[in-house]
Amino acid sequence: MYLKRSLESFARAASGQFPVLMVTGARQVGKTTFLRNLAGPERTYVTLDDPLVLDLARQDPALFMQRFTPPLLIDEIQYAPALLPYIKMAVDSNRQAGLFWLTGSQAFHLMQGVSESLAGRVAVLQLLGLSRREMQGAGTEVTPFVPLPEQVALRAASITTPLDLQTVYRLIWRGSFPAVALHDSMNRELFYSSYVQTYLQRDLRDLARVGDEMAFLRFMRAAAARTGQMLRLAELARDADVAPNTAKSWLSILQVSGLIYLLEPYHSNLTKRLIKTPKLYFLDTGLCSWLTEWSSPETLEAGAMSGAILETWIMGELLKGWWHTGRRAPFYYYRDNDQKEIDLLIVQDGTIYPLEFKKSASPDRSSICHFSVLQRLQMPVGSGGVICLAAQALPLTATVTSIPVGFL
């Protein structure tokens, strides 16, 4: 069963403007399924997972382009980057929109090849795992979230049953990859074990030239244990028992592969007291929970990572609302040298909208005690919120509301 993705309308619009449409993202997020459901019967589908097709694409890309003519959907383009210059020549000789659709895991060499060969000719879209709204069959109704009163009220009117604690942590523990999120019969342990082995053996060995797979797995586990925290590279390298330069390189691999997101701190020339270190978030909480070896939703909820994994899930849902509608997420966090921190700042149209994430069903004004520091940035501060486990939205101040996680 195919669930409509929020990215559909933007993908159609992009394909109507650009000769090449490329959908990137981590393995198993549904890139191929997404594009095959959008494609009409006239579009030929070719996968480079087929060894014979891949050999042709690598050894004789010119003949490949003669055999498979547009409109064409090429799956796993990262395995044959030599095709990109030939796609460029085909596009330049026939400047029609929607000639080529490509999918690719965000492997190290892929995006460099795309930017060099197809600059100005390609629309690049990033697909994450399923959002909760997409799982509910309401993917086409997703909009980028900003804590405006009218948007909160609209979402409150559309929610019939609030998310309870057990349901939230079950969603977090299973994750958002379609194969495991939509099918309770799928063995979660087997899925993530196979997923990581495939990632290590194919993407890393073939494309990133990582020699020690077990050391990289140890590094992934150390990174997963730090989700929702400021990135302290020296500590991460020490715990993974690798050199700092290696940790920096491997972190870039995780980021380009679509497995992690680095939230940059807000920085202004008006103040020199702001921290400049990003925060690390895994983009799939199921993978993060598996890497850190939580055996059930209940142990995860009761454990030491409970708050950080909830924050990670909220961040992922917010990112999907923006990225899956074709928008860049204007997200930052705030932290200064006085240890005052705000989990998320959405900066839109010159206005800052602050948000806190809390594992609480009844947040109070102490949850937003640091919002006042935003005045020193000398920018307009709009309405804010505390995204939490409350059953309903309630005002905390004249401009700040408690927002149930089910509204995302």
C-alpha positions as CSV (number, residue, x, y, z in Angstrom):
1,M,0.0,0.0,0.0
2,Y,1.4,3.4,-1.0
3,L,0.9,6.4,1.3
4,K,0.9,9.8,-0.4
5,R,3.9,11.8,0.6
6,S,3.9,15.5,1.3
7,L,6.7,16.1,-1.3
8,E,4.4,15.0,-4.2
9,S,3.0,18.4,-5.2
10,F,6.4,20.1,-5.0
11,A,8.1,17.3,-7.0
12,R,5.5,17.7,-9.8
13,A,6.1,21.4,-9.8
14,A,9.8,21.0,-9.9
15,S,9.6,18.4,-12.7
16,G,7.6,20.9,-14.7
17,Q,10.4,23.5,-14.5
18,F,13.6,21.5,-14.6
19,P,14.9,18.9,-17.1
20,V,16.2,16.8,-14.3
21,L,14.6,15.9,-10.9
22,M,16.7,14.3,-8.3
23,V,15.3,12.8,-5.0
24,T,18.0,12.1,-2.4
25,G,17.9,10.7,1.1
26,A,19.0,7.8,3.2
27,R,18.4,4.2,2.1
28,Q,14.9,2.8,2.6
29,V,13.1,6.1,3.0
30,G,10.9,5.3,0.0
31,K,12.6,7.3,-2.8
32,T,12.0,4.8,-5.5
33,T,8.4,4.0,-4.4
34,F,7.7,7.7,-4.3
35,L,8.9,8.5,-7.8
36,R,7.4,5.3,-9.4
37,N,4.0,6.3,-8.1
38,L,4.4,9.7,-9.6
39,A,5.6,8.5,-12.9
40,G,3.3,8.0,-15.8
41,P,3.3,4.8,-18.0
42,E,5.4,6.6,-20.6
43,R,8.4,6.9,-18.2
44,T,10.9,4.0,-18.4
45,Y,12.2,2.7,-15.1
46,V,15.8,1.6,-14.8
47,T,17.6,0.5,-11.7
48,L,21.4,0.4,-11.3
49,D,20.9,-2.3,-8.7
50,D,20.7,-4.6,-11.7
51,P,24.4,-5.8,-12.3
52,L,24.0,-6.0,-16.1
53,V,22.5,-2.6,-16.3
54,L,25.1,-1.2,-14.0
55,D,27.9,-2.7,-16.0
56,L,26.5,-1.0,-19.1
57,A,26.1,2.3,-17.4
58,R,29.7,2.2,-16.2
59,Q,31.5,0.7,-19.2
60,D,29.5,2.4,-22.0
61,P,27.4,5.3,-20.8
62,A,26.8,6.5,-24.3
63,L,25.2,3.2,-25.3
64,F,23.2,3.2,-22.1
65,M,21.7,6.6,-23.1
66,Q,20.8,5.2,-26.5
67,R,19.2,2.1,-25.1
68,F,17.2,4.0,-22.4
69,T,15.6,7.2,-23.8
70,P,13.7,9.9,-21.8
71,P,11.4,10.3,-20.1
72,L,13.5,8.1,-17.8
73,L,13.7,7.2,-14.1
74,I,17.1,6.0,-13.1
75,D,17.3,4.5,-9.7
76,E,20.5,4.5,-7.5
77,I,22.4,6.9,-9.8
78,Q,25.3,7.1,-7.3
79,Y,26.6,3.8,-8.6
80,A,27.2,5.2,-12.1
81,P,28.3,8.9,-11.8
82,A,29.7,8.6,-15.3
83,L,26.2,8.9,-16.6
84,L,25.8,12.5,-15.4
85,P,27.8,14.2,-18.2
86,Y,25.8,12.2,-20.8
87,I,22.5,13.3,-19.0
88,K,23.8,16.9,-19.3
89,M,24.4,16.5,-23.0
90,A,21.0,15.0,-23.5
91,V,19.4,17.8,-21.6
92,D,21.3,20.5,-23.5
93,S,20.2,19.1,-26.8
94,N,16.5,18.9,-25.7
95,R,15.7,21.5,-23.1
96,Q,12.3,20.0,-22.1
97,A,11.2,19.8,-18.5
98,G,11.0,16.4,-16.7
99,L,13.3,14.4,-19.0
100,F,15.2,12.6,-16.3
101,W,14.2,11.6,-12.8
102,L,17.0,10.3,-10.6
103,T,17.2,8.8,-7.1
104,G,20.3,8.4,-5.0
105,S,21.4,7.9,-1.5
106,Q,23.4,11.0,-0.6
107,A,26.7,9.3,-1.0
108,F,30.0,11.3,-0.8
109,H,30.8,11.6,-4.5
110,L,27.2,11.9,-5.8
111,M,26.3,15.4,-4.9
112,Q,29.7,16.8,-6.2
113,G,29.1,15.1,-9.5
114,V,25.6,16.5,-9.7
115,S,26.6,20.0,-8.9
116,E,29.5,19.9,-11.5
117,S,27.5,18.2,-14.3
118,L,23.9,19.4,-13.9
119,A,24.2,22.9,-12.4
120,G,21.1,24.9,-13.3
121,R,19.5,21.9,-14.9
122,V,18.5,19.8,-11.8
123,A,16.0,20.3,-8.9
124,V,17.3,18.4,-5.9
125,L,14.7,17.3,-3.3
126,Q,15.5,15.5,0.0
127,L,13.1,12.8,1.2
128,L,13.1,11.7,4.9
129,G,11.2,8.8,6.4
130,L,7.5,8.9,6.9
131,S,6.1,11.7,9.0
132,R,3.3,10.9,11.4
133,R,0.8,12.7,9.2
134,E,1.9,10.7,6.2
135,M,1.4,7.5,8.3
136,Q,-2.1,8.6,9.0
137,G,-2.8,9.2,5.3
138,A,-2.8,13.0,5.6
139,G,0.5,13.6,3.9
140,T,-0.9,16.1,1.4
141,E,-2.2,18.3,4.2
142,V,1.2,18.9,5.8
143,T,2.4,22.5,6.0
144,P,5.6,24.0,7.5
145,F,5.1,24.5,11.2
146,V,5.4,27.9,12.8
147,P,3.8,28.5,16.2
148,L,1.4,31.2,15.0
149,P,-1.9,31.2,17.0
150,E,-4.0,30.7,13.9
151,Q,-1.9,27.7,12.9
152,V,-2.0,26.1,16.3
153,A,-5.8,26.6,16.4
154,L,-6.2,25.1,13.0
155,R,-4.2,22.0,14.0
156,A,-6.1,21.7,17.2
157,A,-9.4,21.6,15.3
158,S,-8.1,18.7,13.1
159,I,-6.9,16.5,16.0
160,T,-9.5,14.1,17.4
161,T,-7.3,11.9,19.6
162,P,-4.2,13.2,21.4
163,L,-1.0,11.2,21.3
164,D,-0.4,9.5,24.7
165,L,3.0,8.7,26.1
166,Q,3.0,5.1,25.1
167,T,2.0,5.8,21.5
168,V,4.7,8.5,21.1
169,Y,7.5,6.3,22.3
170,R,6.3,3.4,20.2
171,L,6.5,5.6,17.2
172,I,10.0,6.8,18.3
173,W,11.2,3.3,18.9
174,R,10.1,1.8,15.6
175,G,11.2,4.7,13.6
176,S,10.0,6.2,10.3
177,F,11.5,3.9,7.6
178,P,8.3,2.7,5.7
179,A,9.2,-1.0,5.9
180,V,9.2,-1.0,9.7
181,A,6.9,1.9,10.5
182,L,4.0,0.6,8.5
183,H,4.3,-3.1,9.2
184,D,4.1,-4.4,12.7
185,S,4.9,-7.8,11.5
186,M,8.4,-6.6,10.4
187,N,11.0,-7.7,12.9
188,R,12.5,-4.4,14.0
189,E,15.8,-5.9,15.2
190,L,16.3,-7.8,12.0
191,F,15.4,-4.7,9.9
192,Y,17.9,-2.4,11.5
193,S,20.6,-5.0,11.8
194,S,20.3,-5.6,8.0
195,Y,20.0,-1.9,7.3
196,V,23.3,-1.0,9.1
197,Q,25.1,-3.9,7.5
198,T,24.0,-2.9,4.0
199,Y,25.0,0.7,4.8
200,L,28.4,-0.3,6.0
201,Q,29.1,-2.8,3.2
202,R,27.7,-0.9,0.2
203,D,27.7,2.9,0.8
204,L,30.8,3.1,3.0
205,R,33.1,0.6,1.5
206,D,32.2,1.3,-2.1
207,L,31.8,5.1,-2.0
208,A,33.4,6.6,1.1
209,R,36.4,4.2,1.3
210,V,36.0,3.6,5.0
211,G,38.4,0.7,5.8
212,D,37.4,-0.4,9.3
213,E,33.7,-1.1,9.3
214,M,33.5,-2.1,13.0
215,A,35.2,1.1,14.0
216,F,32.7,3.0,12.0
217,L,29.8,1.1,13.6
218,R,31.3,2.0,17.0
219,F,31.4,5.6,15.9
220,M,27.7,5.5,14.8
221,R,26.8,4.1,18.2
222,A,28.7,6.9,20.0
223,A,27.0,9.5,17.8
224,A,23.6,8.0,18.4
225,A,24.1,8.3,22.2
226,R,24.7,12.0,21.7
227,T,21.5,12.8,19.7
228,G,19.9,16.0,20.9
229,Q,23.2,17.3,22.3
230,M,25.8,19.8,21.3
231,L,28.5,18.2,19.1
232,R,31.7,17.9,21.0
233,L,33.9,16.3,18.4
234,A,36.9,15.5,20.7
235,E,34.7,13.6,23.2
236,L,32.9,11.8,20.3
237,A,36.3,10.8,18.9
238,R,37.6,9.6,22.3
239,D,34.5,7.5,23.0
240,A,34.7,5.9,19.5
241,D,38.4,5.4,19.8
242,V,39.3,7.2,16.6
243,A,41.3,10.3,15.8
244,P,39.5,13.7,15.8
245,N,40.1,14.1,12.0
246,T,38.6,10.7,11.4
247,A,35.6,11.5,13.5
248,K,35.1,14.8,11.6
249,S,35.3,12.9,8.3
250,W,32.9,10.2,9.4
251,L,30.5,12.7,10.8
252,S,30.4,14.3,7.3
253,I,29.6,10.9,5.8
254,L,26.6,10.4,8.2
255,Q,25.4,13.9,7.3
256,V,25.7,13.5,3.5
257,S,24.2,10.0,3.8
258,G,21.0,11.5,5.2
259,L,21.3,9.9,8.6
260,I,22.0,12.9,10.8
261,Y,21.2,16.6,10.9
262,L,23.3,19.3,12.4
263,L,21.3,22.2,13.9
264,E,23.4,25.3,13.7
265,P,23.4,27.8,16.5
266,Y,21.9,31.3,16.0
267,H,24.7,33.8,15.7
268,S,24.5,37.6,15.4
269,N,27.1,40.3,15.1
270,L,25.3,42.1,17.9
271,T,26.7,39.7,20.5
272,K,29.9,37.7,20.8
273,R,28.6,35.6,23.7
274,L,26.7,33.0,21.6
275,I,28.0,29.4,21.3
276,K,29.0,28.4,17.8
277,T,28.9,24.6,18.1
278,P,26.0,22.8,16.3
279,K,23.7,20.2,17.9
280,L,23.5,16.7,16.5
281,Y,20.3,14.9,15.7
282,F,19.6,11.5,14.1
283,L,17.0,11.8,11.4
284,D,15.5,8.4,12.3
285,T,14.7,7.7,15.9
286,G,14.3,4.0,15.3
287,L,17.8,3.6,14.0
288,C,19.1,5.8,16.8
289,S,17.3,3.6,19.4
290,W,18.6,0.5,17.8
291,L,22.2,1.7,17.8
292,T,21.9,2.6,21.5
293,E,20.4,-0.8,22.2
294,W,17.0,0.0,23.8
295,S,15.0,-3.2,23.7
296,S,11.5,-1.8,23.9
297,P,9.5,1.5,23.9
298,E,9.0,1.1,27.6
299,T,12.7,0.9,28.5
300,L,13.4,3.7,26.1
301,E,10.8,5.9,27.7
302,A,12.1,5.2,31.2
303,G,15.8,5.4,30.3
304,A,18.5,8.0,30.3
305,M,17.9,9.0,26.7
306,S,14.1,9.6,27.2
307,G,14.2,13.3,26.9
308,A,16.8,13.5,24.2
309,I,15.1,11.0,21.9
310,L,11.8,12.8,22.3
311,E,13.5,16.0,21.3
312,T,15.1,14.2,18.3
313,W,11.7,12.9,17.2
314,I,10.1,16.4,17.4
315,M,13.0,17.9,15.5
316,G,12.5,15.2,12.8
317,E,8.8,15.9,12.5
318,L,9.4,19.6,12.2
319,L,12.0,19.1,9.5
320,K,9.7,16.9,7.5
321,G,7.1,19.6,7.5
322,W,9.5,22.0,5.9
323,W,11.6,19.7,3.6
324,H,8.7,17.7,2.3
325,T,7.0,20.8,1.1
326,G,10.1,22.0,-0.7
327,R,11.2,24.6,1.8
328,R,14.5,25.2,3.5
329,A,14.1,24.9,7.2
330,P,15.2,28.2,8.8
331,F,16.1,26.4,12.1
332,Y,18.6,27.4,14.7
333,Y,19.1,26.9,18.4
334,Y,20.2,29.5,21.0
335,R,22.8,29.1,23.6
336,D,25.1,31.6,25.2
337,N,28.1,31.6,27.6
338,D,25.7,31.9,30.6
339,Q,24.3,28.4,29.7
340,K,20.9,29.8,28.7
341,E,19.5,27.7,25.9
342,I,16.4,27.6,23.7
343,D,15.8,24.4,21.8
344,L,14.7,25.9,18.5
345,L,14.4,29.3,16.8
346,I,12.4,29.5,13.6
347,V,13.6,32.6,11.8
348,Q,11.1,33.7,9.2
349,D,10.6,37.1,7.5
350,G,13.0,38.7,10.0
351,T,11.0,37.4,13.0
352,I,12.2,34.9,15.6
353,Y,9.7,32.2,16.8
354,P,11.1,30.4,19.8
355,L,10.2,26.8,20.7
356,E,11.1,24.5,23.7
357,F,10.7,20.7,23.7
358,K,9.6,19.2,27.0
359,K,8.8,15.7,28.2
360,S,6.0,17.0,30.3
361,A,2.2,17.0,30.2
362,S,1.9,20.2,32.1
363,P,4.6,22.7,31.3
364,D,4.7,26.0,33.2
365,R,6.3,29.4,32.7
366,S,9.7,28.1,34.0
367,S,9.9,26.1,30.7
368,I,10.3,29.4,28.8
369,C,12.4,31.4,31.3
370,H,15.1,31.9,28.7
371,F,12.9,33.3,26.0
372,S,13.6,36.8,27.5
373,V,17.2,36.7,26.4
374,L,16.1,37.0,22.7
375,Q,15.5,40.7,23.3
376,R,19.2,41.3,23.2
377,L,19.3,40.1,19.6
378,Q,17.4,43.3,18.6
379,M,15.0,41.4,16.3
380,P,11.2,41.0,16.4
381,V,10.2,38.0,18.5
382,G,6.9,36.4,17.4
383,S,4.7,33.9,19.2
384,G,6.4,30.9,20.8
385,G,5.5,27.5,22.1
386,V,6.4,24.5,24.3
387,I,6.0,21.3,22.3
388,C,5.1,18.7,24.9
389,L,2.9,15.8,25.9
390,A,0.0,17.9,26.9
391,A,-3.5,16.8,25.8
392,Q,-4.5,20.2,24.6
393,A,-3.1,23.6,23.6
394,L,-3.1,26.1,26.5
395,P,-1.7,29.6,26.8
396,L,1.4,29.9,29.1
397,T,1.7,33.7,28.5
398,A,0.1,36.2,26.2
399,T,2.5,35.0,23.4
400,V,3.5,31.5,24.3
401,T,1.4,28.3,24.1
402,S,1.8,24.7,25.1
403,I,1.6,22.7,21.9
404,P,0.8,18.9,22.0
405,V,3.2,16.8,20.0
406,G,0.2,15.4,18.1
407,F,-0.1,18.8,16.4
408,L,3.1,18.3,14.4
